[in-house]
């Protein structure tokens, strides 16, 4: 695996690839765990040229403190990713990506950027749009890999691709969890022991809601998740939502024809976690 840190070098690397259809790409913010590795392995399996980016994108953080606390250890990540067969790790600095820091681009993702995560984290998906457009332009991938854990982000990426990168194929990959069901996340590393114990309630309540999907009303199901999570003293629920998975429309009544997704966001202590389950 080679490590590239500059825009000029990644440009050179990409321009030397004659068949751009061989390029698979996994964008990340590092602090690698098995969730990231599962995407990288899928990418390696299907593409002759597998490229992973590691960039903690300041533009998608709406809280300075969250950005400053975000775990970053390049040497450790290099050791982890070296065990995969990924060809390139692109790990640029902030100055390389945003030399002037004056990007004011505004994206319209059909309103999806304003709801749920977008509502609680204003500007987040705009920041995601800015970095992904930049990375897709640079790397010119044919296949890209994203995790379902961040399902709303997958919806946004799908819209970005439809708007500006029609040649790209999006692959959404299943959420990797620990033994207790907690979705792996770089932010989990910031949880105390007690907070981690509390976090196990998230998946437990989603599994419960899935079991109850046909038995109680959508409203009652949402309320149950909300109450179960909020009853823990370390957890504060931000939202519980149930939507159609294919078009992200709100679900008010049972839908037995289409896949349905339940999404939650909570704060455990100061750490914000999201998760979802498909029905
Ligand atoms: P991040 O570094 O958090 O920006 O994540 C990079 C990519 O890994 C995104 O597409 C995430 O959705 C994906 N990802 C993060 N956590 C998991 C997980 N537990 N399982 C599968 N994919 C994940």
Boltz pocket constraint, residues with backbone or C-beta under 6 A from the ligand:
constraints:
  - pocket:
      binder: B
      contacts: [[A, 27], [A, 28], [A, 29], [A, 30], [A, 34], [A, 35], [A, 36], [A, 38], [A, 39], [A, 145], [A, 146], [A, 147], [A, 148], [A, 149], [A, 150], [A, 173], [A, 174], [A, 175], [A, 176], [A, 177], [A, 183], [A, 184], [A, 185], [A, 186]]
      max_distance: 6.0
